[in-house]
Amino acid sequence: MLATVGFYEAWWIQIVKAIVIFAVGLQLVPIVLIAERKLLGRFQARYGPNRVGPYGALQPLADIVKLLTKEQFRPSTSAGFLFALAPTISILTAVAAFAIIPFGNVQHIFGTPVGLYGIDVSIGPLYLFAFGAVAFYGIMLGGWSSGSKYSFLGAMRGAAQLISYEVSQGLALVGVIFTAGTLSLTGIVQAQQGMWYIVPQFFGFVVFLVAGFAETNRAPFDLTEADAELVGGYNTEYGGGRFASYYFAEYLNVLVVSGIVTTVFLGGWLMPFGIHPPGWVDPFVVLFKMGLMTFFFIWIRATLPRLRYDQLMSFGWKILLPLATLNALVTAVLVVVTH
Amino acid sequence: MTWDPGGDVVEVLRTPAPGAARGTYRAFGETLRGLKTTFGRFTEKAVTIQYPEEKTPVYPRFRGRHKLHRFEDTNLEKCVGCSLCAAACPADCIRVVAAENTPENRVSAGERYAAVYEINLSRCIFCGYCEVACPFDAITMGHDYEMSDYTRSDLIFTKEMLLAEPIERTPLRREGE
């Protein structure tokens, strides 16, 4: 059975929407990049980049120009086609996952109803997990096809990490889906009218957030990269534009996870205290909440040391999974009792 | 009677036992504590000194680039060309050629003066022995530490360069800093 799409528009609206959302979404990546470096600097009592442009604001541009003008290097032991394909998979899945983040409800723009999201699928979280799982192929293939032991070790760690967190991540969302009674992300936001799900689903929120750190391969779960012992892990052999793709995908993933957390737990475009602003404010509310989540990502990165491989496994299986299961069970019982 | 160590006791922080629920709870608390610590750093001012614009202040006894001195009243050079500094120099980077003072051409206060006084700063180890060896306090170590140059020959400082004031003064550390 195919998934149904919640709201249809004319084809030209969909094309315009796609262009606008990705024009804005992809511009956010360099902002997150400079924000991370500046904030990490502040967290470590230093300034961060402040030489290129005013307050170092042009640093991402300089980085990108530097990376793109470098030679496309490829080790002689690498598997050619896959080596080039792997970063593309990473970036593609990140972009695809970005499509389902709702930035607002259906708005009437010049009398035409337009949904402020890429696409409203009836299987929102499943779509997300599907692309999250495919995104892992970007890391796995990249690490394997490099033909280097460090890359391979990084990819293996990625594999172990994926199976440790993905089940808990799925289960963490199950509680929300029970309560909302829908899998559509816009439906989940609308179900949070009275109270955001961060309050009744607090454990789900924590588990999803922790799993989100693991999904984006960021501190404290960045052991696929582990610069200290693996020289960069799966992307050791990558340089130039291909490395830029991986880098870009990582920060886009941060934005995607921030967006999903915003949508599912922080009430999406809804404002607290029953404030109902006009429709054009909605995307800014979502972007603001995403910004807060991204700040939290960076804050965590500045705080926590990297977990060891076995610590991640035991944490994933012995703590996260039981917690997520218990959360889903209790929610299920409560939903049955109250309805 | 046992000795009371008082407030010097530091409690040993143990890592949580792997996988234990209690350990996880404690790890969660410690994570929050860590977040609080890093946020404290975040609100503070950065400690970075933006080097080319602001310079690290040096201590008064900092041994930087040498200076040669003149008498303030007569404007004669203090150096009498005795070569004791060159003899004391462990890096052998000082070259002094002395010449006799004449009534028409009186350069220093003594009988002789340094016609040539060169310090090869690419050799100098900034030990300050020359300053100690000098019987007339003619040479002292200054506070300049920015002496990089493009060629080696530019690092050979002549007497005129050593007698001149540094172009840019190095900031000095204040009392108690």
Boltz contact constraints between the chains, C-beta under 6 A:
constraints:
  - contact:
      token1: [A, 42]
      token2: [B, 42]
      max_distance: 6.0
  - contact:
      token1: [A, 43]
      token2: [B, 38]
      max_distance: 6.0
  - contact:
      token1: [A, 43]
      token2: [B, 41]
      max_distance: 6.0
  - contact:
      token1: [A, 43]
      token2: [B, 42]
      max_distance: 6.0
  - contact:
      token1: [A, 45]
      token2: [B, 41]
      max_distance: 6.0
  - contact:
      token1: [A, 45]
      token2: [B, 46]
      max_distance: 6.0
  - contact:
      token1: [A, 45]
      token2: [B, 47]
      max_distance: 6.0
  - contact:
      token1: [A, 46]
      token2: [B, 46]
      max_distance: 6.0
  - contact:
      token1: [A, 46]
      token2: [B, 48]
      max_distance: 6.0
  - contact:
      token1: [A, 47]
      token2: [B, 46]
      max_distance: 6.0
  - contact:
      token1: [A, 47]
      token2: [B, 48]
      max_distance: 6.0
  - contact:
      token1: [A, 302]
      token2: [B, 38]
      max_distance: 6.0
  - contact:
      token1: [A, 303]
      token2: [B, 34]
      max_distance: 6.0
  - contact:
      token1: [A, 303]
      token2: [B, 35]
      max_distance: 6.0
  - contact:
      token1: [A, 303]
      token2: [B, 38]
      max_distance: 6.0
  - contact:
      token1: [A, 314]
      token2: [B, 18]
      max_distance: 6.0
  - contact:
      token1: [A, 314]
      token2: [B, 19]
      max_distance: 6.0
  - contact:
      token1: [A, 318]
      token2: [B, 19]
      max_distance: 6.0
  - contact:
      token1: [A, 319]
      token2: [B, 24]
      max_distance: 6.0
